Amino acid sequence: MQRISIRRLGFAVGATAALLYLGCVLVMLVSPKAAVVRFFNSVLHGWDVEPIMRWEMPWWEAALGTIEIALLGWLVGALLAAFYNLGSGAPARPGTDPRQEG
């Protein structure tokens, strides 16, 4: 089995999470309130999100949220890669597998 790069998977998951967050921000900016509530209610299987939604958010909070989500996504991706590598039994570096001596 091959090893997964912890930094690369962390970056990929973090960047994807940040793009999804920005997509959410964009949907909330350009869509009518009723459509946004209906969309997120359907995504969350009918859970009513209207009481917890904030409509007035400063740009800096959206930017900070994007950074926070990217960092959390990086952490999730890095942990996934680390646990995968731990369970795969693959050598740490190519050519260092003691089972291939001979």
C-alpha positions, 0 to 999 in steps of 0.5 A, a space after each residue: 500500500 502507498 502512503 498518503 501525504 499528510 500535508 497534501 490531504 490536509 490542504 485538499 480537505 481544508 481548501 474544499 471546506 473553505 470553498 464550500 463555506 464561501 459557497 454558503 456565504 454566496 448563497 446567503 448573499 444572493 438568494 432570498 431569505 425564504 429560499 435560503 431557509 428552504 434550501 438548508 432545511 432540505 439539506 438538513 432533512 427538515 431541521 428548521 434552521 431559520 431560528 439559528 440563521 444570522 443574516 447580518 454578518 460583517 465581511 470580516 466575520 465571514 473571512 475569519 470563518 473561512 480561515 477557521 473552516 480551512 484550518 479545521 479542514 486541514 486538521 481533519 485531512 491531516 488526521 485522516 492521512 495519518 490514521 490511514 498511514 498508521 493502519 496501512 503498514 506502508 513504510 515511512 519512506 520508499 526503500 526503508 521497508 525491512 520486509 524487502 531486504 534480500 
